[in-house]
Amino acid sequence: MTGVTDPLVTGSVELAREDKLNPAVGACAAYQRTGERWTVLRIFQDVGGTRGQIENQLRDGVSKQLPEIVPGSFGYYTTDPNEKTRAGAMLVKGKVRLSIELVKGVKGRDNTADVVALMKLIAPKLIATTLNADENG
């Protein structure tokens, strides 16, 4: 997805505690190790999302609506028109927000499809865990 062999990876995602007081939140990033330290991929999750954020992004005409990956969720995906290898996606359900930014993808790949595929892979587990804590906490 990034084209980077052996990336430097940092960050953490803390899943909701059993006591349901703290929702799942966190961030992680992948960097290329050679030359300047360039971020190639960022993922973050928090409870600061709103449907309005997604609606505003969809109004720009560049972003497209994500399919409903998690029941009741709403999101978008986009490609930077100036940087064809840069793509991103955001999914919101309630206050839970999950964002993926592929800062530096691979030329010749469908980087937007890669971001959407990653969202489909991780969102069901991360958002469901956060919602359980947020709704029951």
Buried (B, 14 or more C-beta within 10 A) or exposed (E): BBBBEEBEEEEEBEBBEEEEEBBBBBBBBBBBEEEEEEBBBBBBBBBEBEEEBBEEBBEEEEBBEBEEBBEEBBBBBBBBEEEEBBBBBBBBBBBBBBBBBBBBBBEEBEBBEBBBEBBBEBBBEBBBBBBBBBEEE
